[in-house]
Amino acid sequence: MFEKRTDLAIEARESFPEDNVEIKGVALDEKIIQDGRIRISTVNIINENGAKLMKKPVGNYVTIEFTDKSRYMSDKDTKQFEDKVSGTICNIIMGMVKDKKEKAGQAYKENTETYMVTGLGNRFATPDALGPVVMEKIMVNRHMVHEFGEEMLGGNKVVCAITPGVMAQTGMETYEVLNGIVENIGPDYILVVDALASRSIGRLCRTIQITDTGISPGAGIGNNRHKINEETMKVPVIAIGVPTVVDAAVIVSECMEETLQKQGFTDNEIQIFLESIVNNNTKNLFVTPKDIDEQVRWIGGIVSRGINSFFES
């Protein structure tokens, strides 16, 4: 059976039939803000049954979506919109950190905590450069704390950041690089930023997913690597991702499926036809917007502001 690959939990939830409102082990909550321009969807995978159906780990997945028109507002409205999105990112991260503390039986302590931010991806491949782009604007202070002491901190968060590159550049898996750093600096939390794959062209660089389950680098494009999560890192991991590519096979199948449905073909006939035309060549081809460099810079700036706002809170 032809499977439409995606890294987004909201798309996995949408793949179920519309009449299947309740999925055992999965809860969905949605709200609209900013005059309808921003939709925030929370998919909570509660148990192993939900994880099996959704093909994703148990945990919380919060998705921020906005329309393409949001980028072409007046300068004043654009700033307000971007501030709202970055503020939403900050609040979601804050809520996930608080939940992690509560589950661990910890208070939302005021003592200093060390956060390690890592930007995954290849800075020389634009659709995969989100992580490195975000890292360029993260405000780090760990070196200053070591030099001048904790008195210089404006809050209680010590921040360091790393862009580990990709295996083709380093000869090492991202997991291996991060694991060695974690053993040396002992962070309390890890924030991971990475580019994702979507099933929808409309969601490219218009969607931000934040999850407390960590991340599997390359999973969306069928290039699975060692998972980066609390189990492997021994530290709570919060992952922030933005879809930048769509599987070409998905685009072909959706166009053909819509056409065949209008011509009266059954779902089974459509499925057999799609499996016959989706070959290995299309499965290995991914599509990205022609102005992806501009879009990654734009959305990367919003994500970095959201993360920096959390560190300042």
Salt bridges, closest charged atoms under 4 A:
GLU3 OE2 - LYS55 NZ 3.60
GLU11 OE2 - ARG203 NH1 3.17
GLU14 OE2 - ARG39 NH2 3.72
GLU14 OE2 - ARG203 NH2 2.81
GLU30 OE2 - ARG39 NH1 3.59
GLU65 OE2 - ARG39 NH2 2.64
GLU65 OE1 - ARG203 NE 2.82
ASP68 OD1 - ARG206 NH2 2.82
GLU82 OE1 - ARG305 NH2 3.13
ASP83 OD2 - LYS79 NZ 2.87
GLU113 OE2 - LYS101 NZ 2.18
GLU136 OE2 - ARG123 NH1 3.73
GLU136 OE1 - ARG297 NH1 2.86
GLU230 OE1 - LYS100 NZ 3.07
ASP247 OD2 - ARG5 NH2 3.12
GLU257 OE1 - LYS4 NZ 3.40
GLU258 OE2 - LYS262 NZ 3.57
GLU294 OE2 - ARG71 NH2 2.90
